[in-house]
Amino acid sequence: MNRITAGEQQEQRGFSGLREVVYYNWPMYVAGCLAAGAGLAVSHRLPGPAARIARLGAAAAAGLLATSTAATWWVYDRSKLQTFDWLDELLPAGPGEHLVVSAGLDETSRPLAARRPDHPQRVVDLYDRATMTEGSIRRARRRVPPVPGTLAGRPDRLPAATDSADTVLVVFAAHELRRAEDRRALFAEFARVLRPGGRLVLVEHLRDAANTAVYGPGARHFFSRRTWLGAAADAGLHPVAERRIAGLVTAFAFTQTDAPDRKDGTP
């Protein structure tokens, strides 16, 4: 396998560090600071029980800021997530001819292309300004523009031929599709474009106890493990590998349950 040095990995790392995440989501960080400060300030003007409640609220807001910031730093700056070494366990033979699917922020195609330049790569962006209205996505897209040659796609129509990819990689992107019908359509498209024996690699934070403990209500933006396994099963895909990264990120590898006859050609 072609390897890049640690210095090159740092330059070409695929995932936002703490500074970038704060930039993308700065309104939430400001709101958290204001909530903590306001609770502490108001507590000095309230009688005993109310003051204690205000101080507890301020402490909860400050604690959530601290835990989420520390977790983000650990996952995106210090863990093995950014090295892509974890991908070897999910794809022992490498990605082959692969499709990278993003949803407004592509931090996978560049480091993967640098890591395996001998494996053909295509990039599809599902960003839809009408449905993906969060400010964080707009800020991320301005800061990290799509790579040249990126193709626009829709959940129900990926610009790729049937049976044309050895691997499809969707990293921190599928959760941006908030409607269940869009996710079902997307997974059906994954199954269509994968060659028999090919693999879908899905990487996401999960709505679970660990992520809820550090991100609090923010973990509601993630989906559960059951949601992703169900979406895959509905498309005829079953899990063949799964690993936890940095304690807070889950990487799945799926392949087809069977290899039904499908028509060749582009959608």
N, C-alpha and C positions, 0 to 999 in steps of 0.2 A: 504494500500500500504506500502511496506517496504521502510523505509527512511534511509538515511545515514546522519551523522552529517556534519556540515559545514566544519570541519577539514578534514573529510574523502572525502568530495566533492573536496576540494582543492587538496588533494593528488591524487585523481582518476579522476580529471577533464578531460573532453574529448577533449578539444580544445587547440591548441597551443596558448601560450601567446605571447606578443610582442617579447620577446627575441628569441623564436623559429622561429617566422615568419621572423624576420630579418636574422636569420641564414639560413633559407631555401632560402631566396631571396636576400642575401647580394650583389650580383653583381648589382642589380637594385639600391640598396641604395648607393653603391659606385659611380655608374654612376650619380645619382642625385647630390651627393655631389660634384663630379668633375665638373658637368655642372654648378652648382651654383658658385663654386670657379673660374672656368675658365671665366665665363661671367663677374664676378666682376673684375678679374685681367685684362682681355682684355679691359674693359671699360676705364681704365686709360690710354690706349695707342691710343684711338680712338678720332676723332673729335666729337664735340657736339652731333648732332643727332644720330650718330652711337653709341656713348658712352651711350646715354640714352636707346637705344634699347638693348644694351648689359646688362645694369643694370636691365632693365625690365625682360630680359630673366633669369638673375641670380635670381631675386626676385621670378619669377614664379617657377623656379626649387626648390628654398628653401621653398616656400610656399607649393608646392605639397608634398615635403618631410615631412613638418610639419603636414599638414592635414592628410596624409595617415598614418603617425606614430601614431598620436593622435587617429585616427579612429580605427586602429588596436588594440591599447591599450584598448580603450573603449569596443570594441566588444569582444575581446578574453581574457581580464583580469578583466574587471569590470562589464560586463553586466550579465544578467541571462542566457546567452547562455550556459555557462559552467555547470550550475546546472542541466540541463535537466528538470527543472520544467515546461517549455513550452510544453513538450511532453504530459503532462497530458491532455491538451486541445485538442490535436490532437488524442490521444488514451485514451479515458476515461476509458476503460476496461483494459488498459495495452497492451503491445505488443504481448502477447500470445507466440505462437511458431513463432519465427521471424528470418528473414534473414538480416544480415548486409552486405551491398555491399560497398566496398571501391575501390579506384583506386590508389594504391600505398601508401596511408597514412590512416591508420585506427585509428581514435580517438573516435570512437563511441562504439565499442563492449565492451571494458573494463568497462567504467562507466555505461553502460546500464546493463551489467551483474551484476555489484555490486549493482545497484539500484533495479533490479528485478531478483534475482537469481533463483526464482521459475519458470521463464519462459524460456523454452528451446531456445537456440541460436545457429545459424550457421553463419559462416563468410565466405564471398567470396571476393577475391581480383581480380580485372580486370587489374591489372598493366601489361602493355605490353612494354617491353624495346624498341621494334622497333618503336612504334608509340608515346609513351609518352616519348619524348626525352628531356624535359625541365630539366635543372639542379636542379631546386627546388624540383622536385619529387624525384630525385635520393638522394639528401641530406636528405629529409624528411624520405625516406625509410630506410636509414642507421641509422638515429637517433631514429626512432620508427619502429622497425621490426614488421612484422605481428604476431598476437597472435598464439600460438600453435594450430594446427588443422585447420588453415585457408586453404580454398580450392581455387585453381586457376580456374578462369572462363573467359569466353569471352562474349562480348556484345550479341552475338546471341546464346549463349549456357551457361546458368547458371547451375551449378551442383546441381540442386534441382528438385525434382519430381513435376509434375503438381498438383496444388491444395494442396501444402504441407505447406504453410506459412500463418499464420494469418496476419502478417505484414512484409513488406519489408522496410528497412530503408536505404536510400542512402543520406549521409550527406557530402556535399562539395566534391563530387566525380563525379557526372554525367557530370559536365562541362569539365572534363579532356578528354571526348570523343569529339574530335573536328569535326569529320565528322557527318553530319546529318544522314546518313544511319546507323551509329553505334548507335546513340541515339535512332533511331526508332526501331532497333532490340532489344536494351536493354529494352525499355518500353514494347515491345511485350512480352519479357521474364518475366518482372514483372507481367504482366497480366496473363501469363500462370501459374506461381508458386503460385499466390495468391489464397486462398480459396474464394468461394463466400462470399461476405460481408467483405473480408479482406481489409486492407488498405496499400497503398504505402505512405511513408513519405519521401518527398524530401526537402532537406534544401540547399539553395544556396544564394550567393550574386546575385543580378540581375543587368543587364546592364540598369540602370535607372538613373534618375537625381541625386538622393541622392548619389549613389555610384560613379557616374562620378564626382560629386563635390569634393569628398574627395580623390578619387584614380586617377582622371584624365584619361590619356590614358590607364592606367592599367585596367580600367573597361571594356575595349574591350575584356578581357579574360573571362568575364562573359557573360551569355546569358539572353535575355529578358524574362519577364513574359510570353509574347505571345509564345515564343519558347517552354517553358516548358508545358504550357497548350495545345499547339498544339501537342507535342509529346505524351502527355497523352491521348488526344482525339483520336489520330490515333490508339492507342492501346486499345480503348474502356474503358478508365478510365476517370472519371469526378471528379472535386474537391468537397470535402465536408467540408473542413476547410482550413483556411489560416490565418497565423498571422505573424506579423513583430516582429523581435527580435533586440533590440538595434538600431532600425531605419535603419539598413543597411543589415540585413539578413532576408530572407523570408522562412518560413516553410509552405509547402503545405501538405495536406492529400488528397489522391485520393482513390476512390473505383471503382469497375466495374460498367459500365452503365447497363449491364445485366449479366447474368450468362449462357453463351452458353455452349452447351455440348462439353466437351473436353476429349480426351483420357487420361487415367491414365498412370502413369509410368514415369520413368526418361527420359530426352531427349536423 
